[in-house]
Amino acid sequence: MKVCLKLIIGFLCIFSLTGCIGEDYDVGPPTAYMDVDFSKIRLKEANILWSTGSISINKVTQNIPQLAARQKQVSVSPLQSVNLEFEENKENGGQYNDVSVNVFVWQGDTQERLECKDNTFNFPEEKGTYVLEVNFHSHQGDVKYVGNVVIK
């Protein structure tokens, strides 16, 4: 009976440790989307500073407004609420730790920080063309995403 109990406990310990071994710690940067009027719009990665295990990415975009202008323009309403989604990197998925998200809109040289709670924010009331900037920060690194938005 004691031998059987020791074997069962030993197997339980081994099986519980295999869950730790199977974890994916080499997670790549996520793909960012914003949900606008039931459409999922992908945001473009601008700057990436990411480092995990065997992954190290350092990408810097010199002209972010120019990159944003090349993206498909998305029309939104004044004060429209938008939800952000961050999906696992398809090449090397995994989980993101200690995540924080900051959202800004740029109109020319004027920057406005938008309140973002639970990955949801509202666009400004003033109409015009904006560069949307979303900063994703996690334990693994930082990614800046951009979009081209017109508030009509």
Backbone as JSON, one array per atom type, in Angstrom:
{
  "sequence": "MKVCLKLIIGFLCIFSLTGCIGEDYDVGPPTAYMDVDFSKIRLKEANILWSTGSISINKVTQNIPQLAARQKQVSVSPLQSVNLEFEENKENGGQYNDVSVNVFVWQGDTQERLECKDNTFNFPEEKGTYVLEVNFHSHQGDVKYVGNVVIK",
  "N": [[0.82, -1.19, 0.0], [1.94, 1.27, 0.83], [3.94, 1.53, -1.08], [2.46, 1.75, -3.43], [1.13, 4.17, -2.94], [3.34, 5.9, -2.86], [4.2, 5.67, -5.51], [2.01, 6.78, -6.89], [2.04, 9.43, -5.9], [4.57, 10.17, -6.85], [4.16, 10.02, -9.67], [2.21, 12.03, -9.93], [3.71, 14.3, -9.24], [5.61, 14.34, -11.3], [3.93, 14.65, -13.58], [2.81, 17.16, -13.0], [5.05, 18.8, -13.2], [5.69, 18.57, -15.9], [3.91, 20.27, -17.14], [5.03, 22.78, -16.66], [7.38, 22.59, -18.12], [6.43, 22.44, -20.71], [5.58, 25.04, -21.27], [5.46, 28.05, -23.24], [7.88, 30.26, -23.52], [9.08, 31.91, -25.3], [7.66, 34.08, -26.53], [6.42, 36.01, -29.18], [5.98, 39.45, -30.38], [2.63, 40.74, -30.04], [-0.17, 40.78, -32.37], [-1.99, 43.64, -33.22], [-5.32, 44.82, -33.13], [-8.12, 46.95, -33.87], [-11.51, 47.24, -33.03], [-13.96, 48.41, -35.02], [-17.1, 49.46, -35.64], [-18.06, 46.76, -35.96], [-16.05, 45.76, -37.52], [-12.84, 44.38, -37.84], [-9.91, 45.93, -37.57], [-6.61, 45.88, -38.53], [-3.76, 47.1, -36.85], [-0.71, 48.79, -37.66], [2.59, 47.71, -37.0], [4.98, 49.85, -35.65], [7.26, 50.67, -34.02], [9.39, 48.38, -32.4], [10.6, 46.89, -29.55], [11.74, 44.16, -28.3], [12.32, 41.3, -26.35], [12.87, 38.02, -25.61], [13.85, 34.92, -24.34], [14.91, 33.24, -27.03], [14.23, 35.17, -28.84], [14.79, 38.31, -30.22], [14.03, 41.51, -31.01], [14.51, 44.58, -32.55], [13.19, 47.21, -33.82], [12.95, 50.26, -35.44], [10.98, 52.89, -36.5], [11.44, 55.62, -38.49], [9.79, 57.71, -39.48], [6.9, 58.05, -38.3], [4.31, 59.35, -38.73], [4.24, 59.28, -41.55], [4.26, 56.52, -42.06], [1.8, 55.85, -40.88], [0.07, 57.28, -42.55], [0.18, 55.77, -44.85], [-1.43, 53.65, -44.29], [-4.65, 52.04, -44.48], [-7.32, 54.29, -44.39], [-9.44, 54.79, -41.66], [-12.75, 55.41, -40.88], [-14.38, 57.05, -38.24], [-16.77, 58.0, -35.71], [-17.27, 61.09, -33.86], [-16.25, 60.83, -30.5], [-16.56, 58.1, -30.53], [-16.58, 54.82, -29.23], [-14.03, 52.42, -28.98], [-12.67, 49.16, -29.15], [-9.67, 47.52, -28.34], [-7.76, 44.75, -29.49], [-5.41, 42.26, -28.76], [-3.66, 39.84, -30.25], [-2.1, 36.64, -29.95], [1.15, 36.13, -31.25], [1.4, 34.5, -34.3], [3.54, 32.95, -35.24], [5.15, 32.39, -33.01], [3.51, 31.89, -30.51], [2.09, 32.53, -27.23], [1.98, 33.75, -23.82], [1.38, 37.05, -22.5], [2.9, 39.08, -20.08], [2.26, 41.28, -17.32], [0.9, 43.5, -18.64], [0.41, 46.71, -20.09], [-1.41, 49.33, -21.66], [-1.29, 52.2, -23.66], [-2.89, 54.91, -25.24], [-2.81, 57.24, -27.89], [-3.67, 60.12, -29.86], [-2.63, 61.87, -32.73], [-2.53, 64.99, -34.25], [-1.14, 66.62, -36.64], [1.46, 68.25, -35.04], [0.38, 68.05, -32.57], [-0.35, 66.24, -29.73], [-2.6, 64.04, -28.12], [-3.48, 62.37, -25.25], [-5.47, 59.52, -24.79], [-7.91, 58.22, -22.61], [-7.65, 54.9, -21.63], [-9.21, 52.02, -20.79], [-9.38, 48.73, -19.81], [-8.64, 47.98, -22.39], [-10.28, 49.57, -23.98], [-11.26, 52.59, -25.52], [-12.22, 56.05, -26.2], [-12.59, 57.97, -29.13], [-11.55, 61.39, -29.87], [-13.73, 64.34, -29.71], [-13.47, 66.32, -31.6], [-13.55, 66.81, -35.08], [-11.62, 65.51, -37.85], [-8.46, 64.49, -39.37], [-6.42, 61.97, -38.02], [-3.47, 60.55, -36.54], [-3.36, 57.48, -35.12], [-1.94, 56.19, -32.24], [-0.85, 53.41, -30.54], [0.47, 52.12, -27.68], [1.91, 49.25, -26.56], [2.89, 47.63, -23.72], [4.77, 45.18, -22.11], [6.11, 42.61, -19.96], [7.81, 41.31, -21.66], [8.5, 43.15, -23.6], [8.19, 46.15, -25.68], [5.81, 47.53, -27.95], [4.94, 49.7, -30.54], [2.08, 50.69, -32.19], [0.4, 51.88, -35.12], [-2.24, 53.76, -36.71], [-4.44, 55.05, -39.25], [-6.74, 57.47, -39.0], [-9.9, 59.02, -39.51], [-12.05, 61.34, -38.17], [-15.37, 61.83, -38.56]],
  "CA": [[0.0, 0.0, 0.0], [2.83, 2.42, 0.87], [4.64, 1.58, -2.36], [1.47, 2.23, -4.39], [0.92, 5.58, -2.63], [4.54, 6.62, -3.29], [4.18, 5.71, -6.97], [0.99, 7.73, -7.3], [2.57, 10.76, -5.6], [5.67, 10.41, -7.8], [3.57, 10.32, -10.98], [1.56, 13.34, -9.86], [4.78, 15.31, -9.26], [6.18, 14.36, -12.65], [2.95, 15.24, -14.49], [2.66, 18.59, -12.73], [6.25, 19.48, -13.71], [5.69, 18.61, -17.36], [3.18, 21.47, -17.53], [5.99, 23.9, -16.66], [8.34, 22.38, -19.2], [5.75, 22.68, -21.98], [5.22, 26.44, -21.44], [6.15, 28.77, -24.31], [8.42, 31.5, -22.99], [9.62, 32.69, -26.41], [6.5, 34.69, -27.15], [6.72, 37.16, -30.03], [5.06, 40.58, -30.2], [1.27, 40.43, -30.48], [-0.78, 41.52, -33.47], [-2.99, 44.53, -32.63], [-6.51, 45.15, -33.92], [-9.16, 47.74, -33.23], [-12.85, 46.89, -33.5], [-14.71, 49.61, -35.41], [-18.37, 49.13, -36.32], [-18.08, 45.33, -36.25], [-14.92, 45.41, -38.39], [-11.58, 44.2, -37.13], [-8.9, 46.66, -38.33], [-5.27, 45.61, -38.03], [-2.87, 48.24, -36.7], [0.63, 48.53, -38.19], [3.69, 47.81, -36.04], [5.91, 50.92, -36.0], [8.5, 50.45, -33.27], [9.36, 47.15, -31.6], [11.75, 46.56, -28.72], [11.2, 42.91, -27.76], [13.38, 40.34, -26.05], [12.52, 36.87, -24.79], [14.6, 33.7, -24.67], [15.65, 33.24, -28.28], [13.71, 36.21, -29.73], [15.22, 39.68, -29.94], [13.64, 42.38, -32.12], [14.69, 46.02, -32.33], [12.78, 47.87, -35.06], [12.63, 51.67, -35.22], [10.44, 53.59, -37.66], [11.88, 57.01, -38.41], [8.72, 58.65, -39.77], [5.65, 57.39, -37.91], [3.16, 59.9, -39.46], [4.27, 58.8, -42.94], [3.83, 55.12, -42.0], [0.35, 55.85, -40.61], [-0.63, 57.8, -43.74], [0.14, 54.7, -45.85], [-2.4, 52.64, -43.87], [-6.03, 52.29, -44.9], [-7.96, 55.25, -43.5], [-10.61, 54.26, -40.98], [-13.68, 56.47, -40.47], [-15.06, 56.86, -36.96], [-17.6, 59.12, -35.27], [-16.77, 61.75, -32.67], [-16.44, 60.15, -29.21], [-16.86, 56.68, -30.73], [-15.86, 53.88, -28.39], [-13.32, 51.41, -29.76], [-12.0, 48.14, -28.35], [-8.41, 47.0, -28.88], [-7.5, 43.33, -29.26], [-4.02, 41.86, -28.99], [-3.64, 38.4, -30.46], [-0.79, 35.99, -29.89], [1.93, 36.03, -32.47], [1.13, 33.18, -34.89], [4.78, 32.18, -35.38], [5.6, 31.92, -31.7], [2.49, 32.35, -29.56], [2.42, 32.47, -25.81], [1.23, 34.69, -22.99], [2.04, 38.31, -22.21], [2.85, 39.34, -18.65], [2.32, 42.66, -16.86], [0.56, 44.31, -19.81], [-0.24, 48.01, -20.0], [-1.68, 49.89, -22.98], [-1.52, 53.64, -23.72], [-3.41, 55.31, -26.55], [-2.66, 58.65, -28.22], [-3.95, 60.55, -31.23], [-1.8, 62.98, -33.18], [-3.02, 65.81, -35.36], [0.05, 67.45, -36.84], [2.4, 68.1, -33.93], [-0.37, 68.05, -31.32], [-0.62, 64.9, -29.22], [-3.6, 63.95, -27.06], [-3.58, 61.03, -24.65], [-6.84, 59.1, -24.58], [-8.05, 57.28, -21.5], [-7.86, 53.53, -22.11], [-9.5, 51.13, -19.67], [-9.72, 47.39, -20.3], [-8.39, 48.01, -23.84], [-11.33, 50.32, -24.64], [-11.08, 54.04, -25.45], [-13.09, 56.85, -27.05], [-11.91, 58.97, -29.95], [-11.92, 62.76, -29.48], [-14.95, 64.91, -30.28], [-13.12, 67.19, -32.73], [-13.43, 66.12, -36.36], [-10.36, 65.7, -38.56], [-7.63, 63.31, -39.63], [-5.52, 61.72, -36.89], [-2.63, 59.35, -36.45], [-3.62, 56.73, -33.89], [-0.75, 55.52, -31.7], [-1.15, 52.5, -29.43], [1.7, 51.59, -27.09], [1.71, 48.0, -25.81], [4.06, 47.36, -22.89], [4.67, 43.97, -21.3], [7.39, 42.15, -19.41], [8.63, 40.85, -22.77], [8.97, 44.27, -24.41], [7.29, 47.23, -26.06], [5.47, 47.65, -29.36], [4.12, 50.86, -30.89], [1.25, 50.44, -33.36], [-0.2, 53.09, -35.65], [-3.36, 53.66, -37.62], [-4.84, 56.27, -39.94], [-8.14, 57.61, -38.6], [-10.59, 60.28, -39.76], [-13.27, 61.49, -37.37], [-16.33, 62.57, -39.4]],
  "C": [[0.87, 1.26, 0.0], [3.54, 2.61, -0.46], [3.7, 2.17, -3.42], [1.23, 3.74, -4.19], [2.11, 6.41, -3.08], [4.6, 6.72, -4.81], [3.17, 6.74, -7.49], [1.48, 9.16, -7.06], [3.7, 11.12, -6.55], [5.16, 10.76, -9.19], [2.9, 11.68, -11.0], [2.59, 14.46, -9.92], [5.36, 15.45, -10.67], [5.21, 15.01, -13.64], [2.76, 16.72, -14.26], [3.86, 19.37, -13.23], [6.28, 19.53, -15.23], [4.89, 19.79, -17.88], [4.09, 22.68, -17.57], [6.97, 23.78, -17.81], [7.72, 22.72, -20.55], [5.39, 24.14, -22.23], [6.06, 27.08, -22.54], [6.61, 30.12, -23.77], [9.01, 32.39, -24.08], [8.48, 33.32, -27.21], [6.94, 35.91, -27.96], [5.74, 38.29, -29.78], [3.66, 40.24, -30.72], [0.88, 41.23, -31.73], [-1.92, 42.33, -32.87], [-4.1, 44.83, -33.63], [-7.37, 46.12, -33.14], [-10.49, 47.36, -33.87], [-13.63, 48.17, -33.75], [-15.94, 49.17, -36.18], [-18.39, 47.69, -36.81], [-17.03, 44.91, -37.27], [-13.66, 45.35, -37.55], [-10.47, 44.79, -38.0], [-7.53, 46.4, -37.71], [-4.45, 46.91, -37.98], [-1.46, 47.84, -37.14], [1.68, 48.69, -37.08], [4.66, 48.89, -36.52], [7.26, 50.69, -35.32], [8.34, 49.19, -32.42], [10.68, 47.04, -30.85], [11.31, 45.36, -27.89], [12.32, 41.93, -27.51], [12.85, 39.26, -25.1], [13.36, 35.7, -25.24], [15.41, 33.82, -25.94], [15.18, 34.32, -29.25], [14.23, 37.57, -29.28], [14.92, 40.52, -31.17], [13.84, 43.82, -31.7], [14.42, 46.72, -33.66], [12.39, 49.3, -34.72], [12.15, 52.27, -36.54], [10.76, 55.07, -37.5], [10.72, 58.0, -38.58], [7.36, 57.99, -39.53], [4.43, 58.01, -38.62], [3.1, 59.42, -40.91], [3.81, 57.33, -43.01], [2.32, 55.04, -41.79], [-0.44, 56.29, -41.84], [-0.74, 56.73, -44.83], [-0.85, 53.59, -45.49], [-3.79, 53.03, -44.38], [-6.68, 53.23, -43.89], [-9.26, 54.67, -42.96], [-11.47, 55.43, -40.52], [-14.37, 56.1, -39.17], [-15.88, 58.11, -36.67], [-16.94, 59.81, -34.09], [-17.17, 60.99, -31.4], [-16.77, 58.67, -29.35], [-15.97, 55.82, -29.84], [-15.28, 52.76, -29.25], [-12.64, 50.44, -28.81], [-10.74, 47.68, -29.07], [-8.3, 45.53, -28.55], [-6.03, 43.06, -29.59], [-3.99, 40.34, -29.08], [-2.21, 37.87, -30.41], [-0.14, 35.98, -31.26], [1.78, 34.62, -33.03], [2.39, 32.32, -35.0], [5.24, 31.6, -34.05], [4.67, 32.52, -30.64], [2.96, 32.24, -28.13], [1.58, 33.48, -25.05], [2.07, 35.92, -22.71], [1.83, 38.63, -20.74], [2.94, 40.83, -18.38], [2.04, 43.64, -18.0], [-0.04, 45.65, -19.41], [-0.34, 48.58, -21.42], [-1.96, 51.38, -22.83], [-1.93, 54.01, -25.13], [-3.29, 56.82, -26.7], [-3.22, 58.89, -29.61], [-3.1, 61.78, -31.5], [-2.53, 63.68, -34.31], [-1.95, 66.85, -35.59], [1.03, 67.18, -35.72], [1.7, 68.03, -32.57], [-0.75, 66.63, -30.94], [-1.66, 64.99, -28.11], [-3.65, 62.51, -26.55], [-5.05, 60.73, -24.39], [-6.89, 58.09, -23.43], [-8.41, 55.9, -22.06], [-8.04, 52.64, -20.89], [-9.99, 49.82, -20.24], [-9.67, 47.33, -21.83], [-9.52, 48.68, -24.62], [-11.07, 51.81, -24.45], [-12.09, 54.72, -26.37], [-12.24, 57.83, -27.85], [-12.34, 60.36, -29.5], [-13.2, 63.22, -30.18], [-14.65, 65.72, -31.55], [-12.9, 66.37, -34.01], [-12.08, 66.44, -37.0], [-9.64, 64.39, -38.77], [-6.58, 63.19, -38.54], [-4.62, 60.52, -37.17], [-2.95, 58.73, -35.09], [-2.33, 56.03, -33.48], [-1.18, 54.69, -30.49], [0.17, 51.92, -28.95], [1.35, 50.41, -26.19], [2.99, 47.74, -25.04], [3.8, 46.09, -22.08], [6.06, 43.64, -20.77], [8.36, 41.76, -20.53], [9.16, 42.0, -23.63], [7.87, 45.26, -24.73], [7.06, 47.2, -27.56], [4.61, 48.9, -29.53], [3.41, 50.54, -32.2], [0.66, 51.77, -33.82], [-1.37, 52.77, -36.57], [-3.68, 55.03, -38.18], [-6.34, 56.43, -39.74], [-8.67, 58.98, -39.0], [-11.87, 60.26, -38.93], [-14.2, 62.39, -38.18], [-17.57, 62.93, -38.62]]
}
